[in-house]
Amino acid sequence: MSAPEILQFFTAVDCYPNVSVAYRILLTVPVTIASAERSFSKLKLLKNCLRSTMSQDRLNGLAMCCIEKDVLDKIDLDTLINDFASRNV
């Protein structure tokens, strides 16, 4: 039986409702936590590609951009460009 079939069985039987809730929670918990692995792999790529032309501050900044990509996706680029342009005029 696959995991969804077991969940359907527990919800259909309904004699132990807490078992189906616990099993549903168990199915949504990730098996591994890839955020730490992702940050190390991104840092490794950055170091290999740009090691000779990069200072430590630039490496730290690029690593943060790669690791926190979901935060960067939420930033409005037009506002950022206008703010940068107004400060450097």
N, C-alpha and C positions, 0 to 999 in steps of 0.2 A: 504494500500500500504506500502511496505517496503521501507527502505531508498534507496537501489540500484534501485528499480523500479522508485522512484521519480526522481532520478538522470538521469535515462535513458529517462524519459519523458521530463525533461528539456533540455537534449541534443538533443532529437529528434525534439522537437518543434522549437528550435533555434530562437525564436522571442526575447528572452532576454538572450543573451549569458553570460552576467555577472552574472545572477542568477545561471546558471549551474556551473560557476567557484566558486562562493561564496558557493554554496551548497557542492561542492566537497571539498573545504577547511574546511567547517563545519564538514564534515564526517571524516576528518583526524585528527581533534583536539581531544586529549584524554579527556575522561569524567572526570577522576580524575587524580590527580598527586600522584602516589604511591611511589615516591622516598623517601619522608619524612616518610611515613608509613613503608616502607621497612626498613629504617635505624633504626627506633624505635623497630620494631619487631626483627630484628637481634640482637640489643643490649640487648633486653629482654631475648632472648635465651641464649646469651653468659653469661649474669649475672646469670641466673638460673643454668646453667650447671656447670660453673667453678668458682663460686663466692668465695669459700673457699680457693682455691689454686692459686689465681691470684692477681697480683699487679695492680695498676691503669694503669701503662704504658703498661702492657701486654693486659689489657682490651681494652685500646685505640687502640693498634695495631691490635688486632683481630677484633675490630669493624670496623676499616678502611678497613681491608681485606674483610670483609663480605659486607660492603656497596659499596665499589668500585670494585666489582668483575669483571666488564667489563674491567677495567684498568689492573687488574692482569692477565686476560686471554691473553692480548697482550704481556706480558713480556716473553722473551725467557729464559727458565729455564737453558739451558746449559751455556749461557753466564753468568747468575747470579751465578751459581755454580762455574764456573771457576774463576770468579772475587773474590768470597768469599774464595775459596781455595788458591788463590795466595796471598791474604792479610793475611791469617792465617798460613802461612808456617813458 
